[in-house]
């Protein structure tokens, strides 16, 4: 690490432009699964860190769901103290290398950055990634964990971002924690849902191993609702508390004619085959995935961007994002949309499928769509898409991927009497503590909110861990107070 330089005066720091992120060339990366964003080199990271004003009342922290002390870790970085930056960052965030890559900082911490009032905000996420990647390249011993005088046994269901965060924090508090994961690899949506080019799996493995190093046990191939039920964990296996962080892995469909044709995937199945089961390395790996000449991905969230960009890398000649609203309503990160457009993904806005049709062998041959226009706002606050009569048209496609959102898998709720759920299948839980309506059970992440962001799930896991710790120390009751539960939108 180079020697630190004296901080520039405030007015000079405000003139430093936000530093761009080096990326692979768009044409080259569209045919490989290597990471797109290459990370800051040292000189660039130091220059960007110099833009931080070290505000006395930093608003950026308020925008972070896990309350990272952002000025502190950037301050250490600017001083050239990387071990200090790592210690500060990981004191608040168990998964910084992941967050630095996939979290929507532009709508959370960075949107509140004081520098951003007159200029572009400090690139907090890119600096977080730089510090976390330095830590992975210069590993240090994990922090010592002292068992709590009131040590409890906690079962954490699911090893995604909510579960890993909750487990890591509980281990830091001195409790005995076991993660139960249904798949054969830990990481949840981080491992099966997000492609290699956006989140390399070696990064996920490293972050999971860090949580393990805190003393957390991870049991794989264990399906809660089948191997054990919630009641069995509490009554027979001897756990004092359970945290549900199983996410929302059950796919949703449009229920239009033709969805059962061969060549129609849910985004969950498609991305699980590509990411967790490494279909992009077939035949070196055993899992195939069929990619046609022309692919349509229905939806415009981050999952849709991932599915479309994977399709291109797997050899599709033409890939369309089909979205019933306009560009202004696209829920995906602006960066992901920009990268998709650079790579040649075609966006069909104000377009909605109404039928999928196929050939006599049962394979997709095309998709009938209708043009849409935007009407009055709906419950989400976005203008409602309305079909334009007589505007139907056909798209020639041979693969359709439905990226329409997800809901919790009902299997986990077997033998879980007392656990209230919403009409969307999500769990009712208190927003600030994660307490559910069932004694000794907490929940957080997508199982409560429906499909959302990695960092929001981590925030829920962190809040739940703090409340479980208070309960295990005898400071709070084990169940949510009547009438205080938060009903998720699903």
C-alpha positions as CSV (number, residue, x, y, z in Angstrom):
1,X,0.0,0.0,0.0
2,X,1.4,3.4,-0.9
3,X,2.1,6.1,1.7
4,X,-1.0,8.1,2.6
5,X,-1.1,11.7,1.5
6,X,-2.4,14.7,3.6
7,X,-6.1,15.2,3.0
8,X,-6.9,17.9,0.6
9,X,-9.0,20.9,1.7
10,X,-12.7,20.4,1.4
11,X,-13.2,22.6,-1.7
12,X,-10.4,20.7,-3.5
13,X,-11.9,17.3,-2.6
14,X,-15.2,18.3,-3.9
15,X,-13.6,18.9,-7.3
16,X,-12.2,15.3,-7.6
17,X,-14.5,13.5,-10.1
18,X,-16.1,10.2,-9.1
19,X,-13.8,7.4,-10.3
20,X,-15.2,5.0,-12.9
21,X,-15.1,1.3,-12.4
22,X,-12.8,-0.6,-14.9
23,X,-14.8,-3.3,-16.8
24,X,-14.3,-5.9,-19.4
25,X,-14.9,-4.9,-22.9
26,X,-18.6,-5.4,-23.7
27,X,-18.2,-7.5,-26.8
28,X,-15.6,-9.7,-25.1
29,X,-17.5,-10.2,-21.9
30,X,-20.8,-11.0,-23.7
31,X,-19.3,-14.4,-24.5
32,X,-17.6,-15.3,-21.2
33,X,-18.5,-15.7,-17.5
34,X,-15.6,-13.8,-16.1
35,X,-16.4,-10.9,-13.7
36,X,-17.5,-7.8,-15.6
37,X,-16.4,-5.2,-13.0
38,X,-12.7,-5.5,-12.5
39,X,-12.3,-3.5,-9.2
40,X,-10.4,-0.4,-8.4
41,X,-6.6,-0.4,-8.6
42,X,-4.9,1.1,-5.5
43,X,-4.3,4.6,-7.0
44,X,-8.0,4.9,-8.0
45,X,-9.3,3.7,-4.6
46,X,-7.1,6.2,-2.8
47,X,-8.3,9.0,-5.1
48,X,-12.0,8.1,-4.6
49,X,-11.5,7.7,-0.8
50,X,-10.1,11.3,-0.8
51,X,-13.5,12.5,-2.0
52,X,-15.2,11.5,1.3
53,X,-15.7,14.6,3.5
54,X,-15.7,12.6,6.7
55,X,-19.0,14.3,7.8
56,X,-19.6,14.8,11.5
57,X,-23.2,13.7,11.0
58,X,-22.9,11.2,8.1
59,X,-26.2,10.6,6.4
60,X,-24.8,7.7,4.4
61,X,-24.9,5.4,7.4
62,X,-28.6,6.0,7.7
63,X,-29.1,4.6,4.2
64,X,-27.2,1.4,5.0
65,X,-29.4,-1.5,6.2
66,X,-26.6,-3.0,8.2
67,X,-25.4,0.4,9.5
68,X,-21.8,0.2,8.3
69,X,-19.7,3.1,9.7
70,X,-18.9,4.3,6.2
71,X,-16.7,7.3,7.0
72,X,-14.7,5.2,9.4
73,X,-13.6,2.5,7.0
74,X,-13.0,5.1,4.2
75,X,-11.0,7.2,6.6
76,X,-8.7,4.2,7.4
77,X,-8.4,3.5,3.7
78,X,-7.4,7.1,3.0
79,X,-4.8,6.9,5.7
80,X,-3.3,3.8,4.1
81,X,-4.4,1.6,7.0
82,X,-6.0,-1.3,5.3
83,X,-6.1,-3.6,8.3
84,X,-7.9,-0.8,10.2
85,X,-10.3,-0.4,7.3
86,X,-11.0,-4.2,7.3
87,X,-11.5,-4.3,11.0
88,X,-13.9,-1.3,10.9
89,X,-15.9,-2.7,7.9
90,X,-16.2,-6.3,9.1
91,X,-17.2,-5.1,12.6
92,X,-20.5,-4.1,11.0
93,X,-20.8,-6.3,7.9
94,X,-20.0,-10.1,7.7
95,X,-20.2,-10.1,3.9
96,X,-18.5,-7.0,2.6
97,X,-17.0,-8.5,-0.6
98,X,-20.5,-9.5,-1.6
99,X,-22.1,-6.2,-0.7
100,X,-19.5,-4.3,-2.6
101,X,-20.5,-6.1,-5.8
102,X,-24.3,-6.6,-5.7
103,X,-25.9,-4.0,-3.3
104,X,-27.8,-1.1,-4.8
105,X,-25.7,1.6,-3.1
106,X,-27.0,4.2,-5.5
107,X,-30.4,4.0,-3.8
108,X,-29.2,3.5,-0.3
109,X,-26.0,4.9,1.2
110,X,-24.8,6.8,-1.8
111,X,-28.1,8.7,-2.4
112,X,-27.6,10.3,1.0
113,X,-24.0,11.2,0.5
114,X,-23.4,14.9,1.1
115,X,-21.0,15.1,-1.8
116,X,-23.8,14.0,-4.0
117,X,-25.8,17.1,-3.4
118,X,-23.7,19.1,-5.8
119,X,-21.6,16.4,-7.5
120,X,-21.6,12.7,-7.9
121,X,-21.7,10.8,-4.6
122,X,-18.7,9.0,-3.2
123,X,-18.5,5.5,-4.7
124,X,-19.0,3.8,-1.4
125,X,-19.8,0.3,-2.8
126,X,-16.7,0.3,-4.9
127,X,-14.5,1.3,-1.9
128,X,-16.2,-1.4,0.2
129,X,-15.3,-3.9,-2.5
130,X,-11.7,-2.7,-2.6
131,X,-11.2,-3.1,1.1
132,X,-13.0,-6.5,1.2
133,X,-10.9,-7.8,-1.7
134,X,-7.7,-6.6,0.0
135,X,-8.8,-8.6,3.0
136,X,-9.3,-11.7,0.9
137,X,-5.9,-11.3,-0.5
138,X,-4.3,-10.7,2.9
139,X,-6.3,-12.9,5.2
140,X,-6.0,-12.4,9.0
141,X,-7.2,-14.5,11.9
142,X,-10.9,-14.1,12.7
143,X,-11.8,-12.1,15.8
144,X,-11.8,-14.0,19.0
145,X,-15.3,-14.9,20.2
146,X,-16.0,-15.3,23.9
147,X,-18.9,-17.6,24.7
148,X,-21.8,-15.7,26.3
149,X,-22.6,-16.4,30.0
150,X,-26.1,-17.0,28.7
151,X,-25.0,-19.0,25.7
152,X,-27.9,-20.3,23.7
153,X,-28.3,-22.8,20.8
154,X,-29.8,-21.2,17.7
155,X,-30.9,-22.9,14.5
156,X,-30.6,-20.7,11.4
157,X,-32.6,-22.0,8.5
158,X,-31.1,-21.0,5.2
159,X,-27.5,-19.9,4.3
160,X,-28.4,-16.9,2.1
161,X,-27.6,-13.3,3.0
162,X,-30.1,-13.1,5.9
163,X,-29.1,-16.4,7.4
164,X,-25.3,-15.8,7.1
165,X,-25.6,-12.4,8.7
166,X,-27.8,-13.6,11.5
167,X,-25.6,-16.5,12.2
168,X,-22.3,-14.5,12.1
169,X,-23.7,-11.9,14.5
170,X,-25.1,-14.5,16.9
171,X,-21.7,-16.2,16.9
172,X,-20.0,-12.9,17.7
173,X,-22.4,-12.5,20.6
174,X,-21.1,-15.8,21.9
175,X,-23.9,-18.2,21.0
176,X,-23.8,-21.7,19.5
177,X,-25.2,-21.5,16.0
178,X,-26.0,-24.1,13.4
179,X,-27.1,-23.2,9.8
180,X,-29.3,-25.7,8.0
181,X,-29.1,-25.5,4.2
182,X,-31.3,-27.5,1.9
183,X,-28.8,-27.4,-1.1
184,X,-25.5,-29.1,-1.4
185,X,-23.6,-25.8,-1.2
186,X,-24.0,-22.9,1.1
187,X,-24.8,-19.3,0.0
188,X,-28.5,-19.4,-0.9
189,X,-29.4,-17.0,-3.6
190,X,-25.8,-15.8,-3.7
191,X,-24.7,-19.1,-5.0
192,X,-27.7,-20.3,-7.1
193,X,-29.2,-17.0,-8.3
194,X,-26.4,-14.5,-9.1
195,X,-24.2,-15.3,-12.1
196,X,-20.4,-15.7,-11.9
197,X,-19.8,-12.6,-14.0
198,X,-21.5,-10.5,-11.4
199,X,-20.6,-12.4,-8.2
200,X,-17.7,-14.9,-8.5
201,X,-18.5,-18.0,-6.5
202,X,-15.0,-18.0,-4.9
203,X,-16.0,-14.7,-3.3
204,X,-19.2,-16.4,-1.8
205,X,-17.1,-19.4,-0.6
206,X,-14.7,-17.1,1.1
207,X,-17.4,-15.1,2.9
208,X,-19.1,-18.3,4.0
209,X,-15.8,-19.6,5.3
210,X,-15.4,-16.4,7.3
211,X,-18.8,-17.0,9.0
212,X,-17.7,-20.6,9.7
213,X,-14.5,-19.2,11.2
214,X,-16.6,-17.5,13.8
215,X,-17.7,-20.9,15.0
216,X,-20.9,-21.4,13.0
217,X,-21.6,-24.9,11.9
218,X,-23.1,-25.4,8.5
219,X,-25.2,-28.5,7.7
220,X,-25.9,-29.0,4.0
221,X,-28.6,-31.2,2.3
222,X,-30.9,-30.6,5.2
223,X,-34.5,-29.7,4.2
224,X,-36.5,-28.1,7.0
225,X,-40.0,-29.3,6.7
226,X,-38.8,-32.7,5.7
227,X,-35.5,-33.6,7.5
228,X,-36.7,-31.7,10.6
229,X,-39.7,-29.5,11.2
230,X,-39.6,-26.3,13.1
231,X,-41.3,-27.9,16.1
232,X,-38.7,-30.8,16.0
233,X,-35.8,-28.3,16.1
234,X,-37.3,-26.6,19.1
235,X,-38.8,-29.5,21.0
236,X,-36.5,-32.5,20.1
237,X,-33.2,-31.1,18.9
238,X,-32.8,-28.7,21.8
239,X,-32.6,-25.3,20.0
240,X,-33.5,-22.3,22.1
241,X,-34.4,-20.1,19.1
242,X,-34.9,-20.5,15.3
243,X,-34.3,-17.9,12.6
244,X,-36.1,-18.4,9.3
245,X,-34.0,-17.1,6.4
246,X,-35.1,-19.4,3.6
247,X,-35.7,-16.7,1.1
248,X,-38.4,-16.8,-1.6
249,X,-37.4,-19.6,-4.0
250,X,-40.8,-20.6,-5.4
251,X,-41.2,-19.2,-8.9
252,X,-44.2,-17.3,-10.2
253,X,-45.8,-17.7,-13.6
254,X,-48.2,-15.7,-15.7
255,X,-50.7,-18.5,-16.2
256,X,-51.1,-17.8,-19.9
257,X,-51.7,-20.5,-22.5
258,X,-48.5,-22.4,-23.5
259,X,-46.4,-22.0,-20.3
260,X,-46.0,-25.8,-20.2
261,X,-44.2,-26.1,-23.5
262,X,-40.6,-27.3,-23.5
263,X,-38.3,-24.4,-23.6
264,X,-40.2,-22.3,-20.9
265,X,-38.1,-21.9,-17.8
266,X,-38.7,-20.1,-14.5
267,X,-35.7,-17.8,-13.9
268,X,-35.1,-19.9,-10.7
269,X,-34.6,-23.1,-12.6
270,X,-32.6,-21.4,-15.3
271,X,-30.2,-19.6,-13.0
272,X,-29.8,-22.5,-10.7
273,X,-28.8,-24.7,-13.6
274,X,-26.3,-22.1,-14.8
275,X,-24.9,-21.0,-11.5
276,X,-25.1,-23.6,-8.8
277,X,-24.9,-26.6,-11.3
278,X,-22.5,-24.9,-13.6
279,X,-24.3,-25.5,-16.9
280,X,-22.1,-22.9,-18.5
281,X,-19.2,-25.3,-18.1
282,X,-21.1,-28.2,-19.8
283,X,-19.9,-30.9,-20.7
284,X,-17.1,-30.6,-18.1
285,X,-20.0,-30.4,-15.6
286,X,-23.0,-32.7,-16.0
287,X,-25.8,-30.2,-16.1
288,X,-27.0,-29.1,-19.5
289,X,-29.2,-26.2,-20.3
290,X,-30.9,-25.7,-23.6
291,X,-30.4,-22.3,-25.2
292,X,-32.1,-21.5,-28.5
293,X,-31.3,-19.0,-31.2
294,X,-33.8,-16.3,-29.9
295,X,-34.6,-16.0,-26.2
296,X,-37.2,-13.9,-24.5
297,X,-36.9,-13.0,-20.8
298,X,-40.1,-11.7,-19.3
299,X,-39.6,-9.1,-16.5
300,X,-37.1,-6.4,-15.9
301,X,-35.7,-6.8,-12.4
302,X,-32.1,-7.8,-11.6
303,X,-33.1,-11.5,-12.0
304,X,-34.3,-10.8,-15.5
305,X,-31.0,-9.0,-16.3
306,X,-29.0,-12.0,-15.0
307,X,-31.1,-14.5,-17.0
308,X,-30.8,-12.4,-20.2
309,X,-27.1,-11.9,-19.9
310,X,-26.5,-15.6,-19.1
311,X,-28.5,-16.5,-22.2
312,X,-26.2,-14.4,-24.4
313,X,-23.1,-15.9,-22.9
314,X,-24.5,-19.4,-23.5
315,X,-24.7,-18.8,-27.2
316,X,-28.1,-17.2,-28.0
317,X,-28.0,-15.0,-31.1
318,X,-30.6,-12.6,-29.9
319,X,-32.0,-12.0,-26.4
320,X,-35.0,-9.8,-25.6
321,X,-36.2,-8.3,-22.3
322,X,-40.0,-8.2,-22.5
323,X,-41.4,-5.7,-20.0
324,X,-45.0,-4.5,-19.6
325,X,-44.0,-1.0,-18.3
326,X,-41.7,1.7,-19.6
327,X,-37.9,2.2,-19.0
328,X,-38.7,4.6,-16.2
329,X,-40.3,1.8,-14.2
330,X,-37.6,-0.8,-14.6
331,X,-36.8,-2.1,-11.1
332,X,-33.3,-3.5,-11.9
333,X,-30.2,-1.5,-11.0
334,X,-29.3,1.1,-13.5
335,X,-25.8,-0.4,-13.7
336,X,-27.2,-3.8,-14.6
337,X,-29.4,-2.3,-17.3
338,X,-26.5,-0.3,-18.7
339,X,-24.3,-3.4,-18.8
340,X,-27.1,-5.4,-20.5
341,X,-27.5,-2.8,-23.2
342,X,-23.8,-2.6,-23.8
343,X,-23.8,-6.3,-24.4
344,X,-26.5,-6.2,-26.9
345,X,-29.6,-7.2,-25.0
346,X,-32.8,-5.9,-26.7
347,X,-35.4,-4.2,-24.5
348,X,-39.1,-4.4,-25.6
349,X,-40.8,-2.0,-23.3
350,X,-44.6,-1.7,-22.9
351,X,-45.0,-5.2,-24.2
352,X,-46.8,-8.1,-22.4
353,X,-47.0,-11.8,-23.4
354,X,-50.5,-13.2,-23.7
355,X,-49.7,-16.7,-25.2
356,X,-46.8,-19.0,-25.9
357,X,-47.2,-21.3,-28.9
358,X,-45.2,-24.3,-29.9
359,X,-44.6,-26.9,-32.5
360,X,-46.0,-30.5,-32.9
361,X,-43.1,-31.8,-30.7
362,X,-44.0,-29.7,-27.8
363,X,-41.2,-27.1,-28.0
364,X,-41.6,-23.3,-27.9
365,X,-41.9,-21.7,-31.4
366,X,-43.0,-18.2,-30.5
367,X,-44.8,-15.8,-28.2
368,X,-47.8,-13.7,-28.8
369,X,-47.6,-10.3,-27.2
370,X,-49.8,-7.2,-26.8
371,X,-48.6,-3.5,-26.7
372,X,-49.3,-1.7,-23.4
373,X,-49.8,1.9,-22.4
374,X,-49.5,3.4,-18.9
375,X,-52.6,4.4,-17.0
376,X,-53.1,5.6,-13.5
377,X,-50.7,4.6,-10.6
378,X,-51.4,1.3,-8.9
379,X,-50.7,0.2,-5.3
380,X,-46.9,0.2,-6.0
381,X,-47.0,3.9,-7.0
382,X,-46.1,3.1,-10.6
383,X,-48.4,3.8,-13.4
384,X,-50.5,0.7,-14.2
385,X,-49.9,-0.9,-17.6
386,X,-53.1,-1.2,-19.7
387,X,-53.4,-3.3,-22.9
388,X,-53.9,-1.5,-26.2
389,X,-56.8,-3.2,-28.0
390,X,-55.8,-4.7,-31.4
391,X,-52.1,-4.3,-30.9
392,X,-51.3,-8.0,-30.7
393,X,-48.2,-9.3,-32.5
394,X,-46.0,-12.4,-32.6
395,X,-42.3,-12.8,-31.6
396,X,-40.3,-15.7,-33.0
397,X,-38.5,-17.2,-30.0
398,X,-37.5,-20.7,-29.0
399,X,-36.8,-20.1,-25.3
400,X,-38.8,-18.1,-22.8
401,X,-37.6,-17.4,-19.2
402,X,-40.2,-16.1,-16.7
403,X,-38.5,-13.7,-14.3
404,X,-41.6,-12.4,-12.6
405,X,-40.7,-12.7,-8.9
406,X,-40.9,-15.4,-6.3
407,X,-42.6,-16.4,-3.1
408,X,-41.6,-18.6,-0.1
409,X,-41.5,-22.4,-0.6
410,X,-44.4,-23.7,1.6
411,X,-42.4,-26.9,2.6
412,X,-40.6,-25.1,5.4
413,X,-44.0,-24.4,7.1
414,X,-44.7,-28.1,7.7
415,X,-45.6,-28.6,11.4
416,X,-45.2,-24.9,12.2
417,X,-48.5,-24.2,14.0
418,X,-48.7,-20.6,15.2
419,X,-46.6,-19.2,12.5
420,X,-48.8,-16.6,10.8
421,X,-48.4,-15.9,7.1
422,X,-49.8,-13.4,4.6
423,X,-52.0,-14.1,1.6
424,X,-48.8,-14.0,-0.4
425,X,-47.2,-16.8,1.5
426,X,-44.7,-14.6,3.3
427,X,-44.2,-14.8,7.1
428,X,-45.7,-12.1,9.4
429,X,-42.8,-10.7,11.4
430,X,-42.0,-7.5,13.3
431,X,-40.0,-5.1,11.1
432,X,-37.6,-4.0,13.8
433,X,-36.9,-7.3,15.6
434,X,-37.9,-10.1,13.2
435,X,-40.1,-11.8,15.8
436,X,-42.9,-13.9,14.3
437,X,-46.2,-14.9,15.8
438,X,-44.7,-18.3,16.8
439,X,-42.8,-18.7,20.1
440,X,-39.0,-18.8,19.8
441,X,-39.1,-18.2,16.0
442,X,-37.7,-15.2,14.2
443,X,-37.7,-14.5,10.4
444,X,-36.1,-12.1,8.0
445,X,-35.3,-11.4,4.4
446,X,-37.3,-12.5,1.4
447,X,-39.4,-15.0,3.4
448,X,-40.9,-11.9,5.1
449,X,-40.7,-9.2,2.4
450,X,-40.9,-11.3,-0.8
451,X,-38.1,-11.0,-3.3
452,X,-35.9,-8.0,-2.4
453,X,-32.2,-7.0,-2.2
454,X,-29.3,-8.9,-0.7
455,X,-28.5,-6.0,1.7
456,X,-32.1,-5.6,2.9
457,X,-32.0,-9.3,3.8
458,X,-28.8,-8.8,5.6
459,X,-30.3,-5.9,7.5
460,X,-33.2,-8.1,8.6
461,X,-30.8,-10.9,9.7
462,X,-28.7,-8.4,11.7
463,X,-31.8,-6.9,13.5
464,X,-33.1,-10.4,14.3
465,X,-29.7,-11.5,15.7
466,X,-29.7,-8.6,18.1
467,X,-33.2,-9.4,19.3
468,X,-32.5,-13.1,19.6
469,X,-29.4,-12.2,21.7
470,X,-31.6,-10.0,23.9
471,X,-34.0,-12.9,24.3
472,X,-31.3,-15.4,25.2
473,X,-30.0,-13.1,27.8
474,X,-33.5,-12.9,29.3
475,X,-34.1,-9.3,28.3
476,X,-37.1,-9.8,26.0
477,X,-40.1,-12.1,25.5
478,X,-39.8,-14.9,22.9
479,X,-42.8,-13.9,20.8
480,X,-44.0,-10.8,19.0
481,X,-46.5,-8.7,21.0
482,X,-50.0,-9.0,19.7
483,X,-50.8,-6.5,17.0
484,X,-47.2,-5.5,16.5
485,X,-46.4,-7.8,13.6
486,X,-45.5,-6.3,10.2
487,X,-47.5,-7.7,7.3
488,X,-45.3,-8.1,4.3
489,X,-46.5,-7.0,0.9
490,X,-45.2,-10.2,-0.6
